[in-house]
Amino acid sequence: MRRLGKILHVSKSRSLIARLEKEQYLKLGTKIFDSKLKQIGVVQDLFGPVRAPYISIRPTVAEPEKYPGRVAYSLEL
């Protein structure tokens, strides 16, 4: 399991926005999990500066508003 970074907020389009803690490569469609290994969404977009990029996560949970402030994880290495 790989720690990605904190989820910052929910965008107007209801995507979760997270800032990656370091330079990381993620494929679009990578599944994103919370600390209890519950899938919360998939990577929809990668944007921002190369040294500290952001990801947009398309949520697969009913209430994405509960996730800002939590840490996002990926199972892919």
Backbone as CSV, one residue per row, in Angstrom:
resi,resn,N_x,N_y,N_z,CA_x,CA_y,CA_z,C_x,C_y,C_z
1,MET,0.856,-1.171,0.000,0.000,0.000,0.000,0.900,1.231,0.000
2,ARG,0.577,2.196,-0.826,1.393,3.398,-0.961,0.598,4.624,-0.531
3,ARG,1.165,5.396,0.391,0.532,6.632,0.857,0.696,7.687,-0.235
4,LEU,-0.400,8.350,-0.598,-0.349,9.354,-1.649,-0.329,10.771,-1.097
5,GLY,-1.226,11.082,-0.192,-1.323,12.427,0.360,-2.720,12.692,0.880
6,LYS,-2.919,13.889,1.409,-4.213,14.251,1.993,-5.199,14.723,0.935
7,ILE,-6.442,14.379,1.173,-7.534,14.881,0.338,-7.859,16.283,0.842
8,LEU,-7.836,17.253,-0.049,-8.007,18.655,0.342,-9.466,19.093,0.386
9,HIS,-10.198,18.813,-0.691,-11.586,19.270,-0.750,-12.353,18.550,-1.856
10,VAL,-13.653,18.844,-1.915,-14.516,18.342,-2.980,-14.731,19.494,-3.956
11,SER,-14.476,19.250,-5.228,-14.627,20.312,-6.229,-16.099,20.522,-6.575
12,LYS,-16.368,21.540,-7.373,-17.741,21.827,-7.800,-18.331,20.673,-8.607
13,SER,-17.456,19.941,-9.305,-17.918,18.796,-10.096,-17.987,17.519,-9.256
14,ARG,-17.872,17.648,-7.921,-17.957,16.560,-6.950,-16.777,15.591,-7.009
15,SER,-15.651,16.015,-7.573,-14.430,15.212,-7.539,-13.669,15.542,-6.265
16,LEU,-12.958,14.573,-5.741,-12.090,14.806,-4.587,-10.731,15.266,-5.099
17,ILE,-10.175,16.307,-4.504,-8.873,16.832,-4.909,-7.878,16.527,-3.798
18,ALA,-6.765,15.890,-4.176,-5.729,15.543,-3.204,-4.380,16.029,-3.711
19,ARG,-3.521,16.417,-2.771,-2.162,16.822,-3.126,-1.229,15.667,-2.800
20,LEU,-0.448,15.243,-3.790,0.495,14.155,-3.567,1.661,14.653,-2.725
21,GLU,2.167,13.809,-1.836,3.225,14.212,-0.914,4.598,14.295,-1.570
22,LYS,4.789,13.597,-2.672,6.064,13.655,-3.379,5.807,13.359,-4.843
23,GLU,6.845,13.490,-5.645,6.706,13.183,-7.061,6.349,11.715,-7.201
24,GLN,5.208,11.444,-7.768,4.759,10.076,-7.958,4.092,9.962,-9.309
25,TYR,4.196,8.796,-9.886,3.516,8.539,-11.142,2.291,7.691,-10.864
26,LEU,1.145,8.141,-11.275,-0.102,7.390,-11.143,-0.769,7.297,-12.503
27,LYS,-1.277,6.141,-12.826,-2.026,5.965,-14.063,-3.448,6.462,-13.856
28,LEU,-4.049,6.992,-14.898,-5.465,7.330,-14.836,-6.232,6.030,-14.645
29,GLY,-7.215,6.053,-13.772,-7.988,4.851,-13.484,-7.476,4.053,-12.295
30,THR,-6.361,4.503,-11.675,-5.835,3.830,-10.490,-6.850,3.932,-9.354
31,LYS,-7.104,2.820,-8.678,-8.061,2.817,-7.572,-7.433,3.471,-6.344
32,ILE,-8.227,4.299,-5.654,-7.783,5.031,-4.470,-8.572,4.529,-3.263
33,PHE,-7.857,4.343,-2.146,-8.443,3.774,-0.939,-8.214,4.689,0.253
34,ASP,-9.018,4.478,1.314,-8.774,5.175,2.572,-7.918,4.270,3.466
35,SER,-7.680,4.670,4.705,-6.798,3.914,5.591,-7.372,2.557,5.997
36,LYS,-8.666,2.358,5.813,-9.298,1.083,6.146,-9.464,0.190,4.915
37,LEU,-8.765,0.536,3.831,-8.795,-0.187,2.565,-10.169,-0.203,1.898
38,LYS,-10.964,0.823,2.162,-12.237,0.990,1.470,-11.971,1.837,0.229
39,GLN,-12.402,1.344,-0.929,-12.180,2.113,-2.149,-13.051,3.360,-2.115
40,ILE,-12.401,4.522,-2.343,-13.155,5.772,-2.337,-13.294,6.373,-3.725
41,GLY,-12.509,5.872,-4.700,-12.624,6.394,-6.050,-11.495,5.933,-6.949
42,VAL,-11.426,6.575,-8.126,-10.372,6.293,-9.097,-9.768,7.607,-9.583
43,VAL,-8.499,7.562,-9.962,-7.807,8.761,-10.452,-8.420,9.177,-11.783
44,GLN,-8.841,10.424,-11.828,-9.475,10.976,-13.015,-8.515,11.899,-13.765
45,ASP,-7.647,12.600,-13.019,-6.734,13.569,-13.637,-5.545,13.793,-12.712
46,LEU,-4.423,14.159,-13.300,-3.195,14.505,-12.592,-2.791,15.878,-13.118
47,PHE,-2.622,16.855,-12.217,-2.344,18.215,-12.682,-1.499,18.973,-11.670
48,GLY,-1.009,20.124,-12.067,-0.231,20.978,-11.178,1.268,20.824,-11.394
49,PRO,2.070,21.374,-10.467,3.526,21.334,-10.609,4.064,19.903,-10.489
50,VAL,5.137,19.608,-11.185,5.708,18.270,-11.206,6.195,17.839,-9.823
51,ARG,6.768,18.752,-9.066,7.321,18.402,-7.754,6.259,18.121,-6.694
52,ALA,5.095,18.680,-6.825,4.008,18.456,-5.865,2.673,18.476,-6.608
53,PRO,2.401,17.431,-7.388,1.167,17.426,-8.196,-0.092,17.175,-7.372
54,TYR,-1.204,17.460,-7.997,-2.521,17.201,-7.433,-3.176,16.098,-8.254
55,ILE,-4.110,15.381,-7.631,-4.910,14.421,-8.386,-6.386,14.723,-8.161
56,SER,-7.141,14.456,-9.188,-8.590,14.544,-9.119,-9.102,13.113,-9.054
57,ILE,-9.918,12.829,-8.048,-10.424,11.482,-7.823,-11.932,11.477,-8.068
58,ARG,-12.374,10.615,-8.983,-13.809,10.453,-9.215,-14.333,9.516,-8.132
59,PRO,-15.161,10.016,-7.211,-15.577,9.188,-6.075,-16.499,8.033,-6.469
60,THR,-16.335,6.931,-5.746,-17.228,5.780,-5.898,-18.018,5.557,-4.603
61,VAL,-17.927,6.509,-3.691,-18.642,6.437,-2.416,-19.858,7.362,-2.467
62,ALA,-20.827,7.076,-1.624,-22.076,7.849,-1.627,-21.900,9.278,-1.109
63,GLU,-21.034,9.469,-0.108,-20.858,10.784,0.503,-19.397,11.224,0.463
64,PRO,-18.931,11.757,-0.668,-17.529,12.172,-0.747,-17.184,13.343,0.171
65,GLU,-18.193,14.053,0.676,-17.951,15.197,1.555,-17.297,14.787,2.879
66,LYS,-17.330,13.507,3.214,-16.740,13.016,4.461,-15.223,12.824,4.372
67,TYR,-14.646,12.889,3.167,-13.255,12.496,2.986,-12.207,13.604,3.018
68,PRO,-12.520,14.879,2.841,-11.468,15.898,2.982,-10.806,15.827,4.363
69,GLY,-9.483,15.899,4.359,-8.701,15.798,5.597,-8.142,14.405,5.832
70,ARG,-8.666,13.415,5.130,-8.175,12.052,5.261,-7.038,11.794,4.280
71,VAL,-6.268,10.760,4.540,-5.141,10.407,3.677,-5.612,9.389,2.639
72,ALA,-5.165,9.573,1.408,-5.492,8.668,0.313,-4.343,7.691,0.081
73,TYR,-4.679,6.473,-0.291,-3.692,5.423,-0.533,-3.975,4.736,-1.864
74,SER,-2.927,4.102,-2.407,-3.042,3.309,-3.618,-2.409,1.951,-3.339
75,LEU,-2.951,0.910,-3.949,-2.362,-0.419,-3.778,-1.296,-0.696,-4.825
76,GLU,-1.293,0.064,-5.917,-0.307,-0.134,-6.979,1.023,0.472,-6.587
77,LEU,2.102,-0.187,-6.946,3.443,0.308,-6.606,4.058,1.077,-7.741
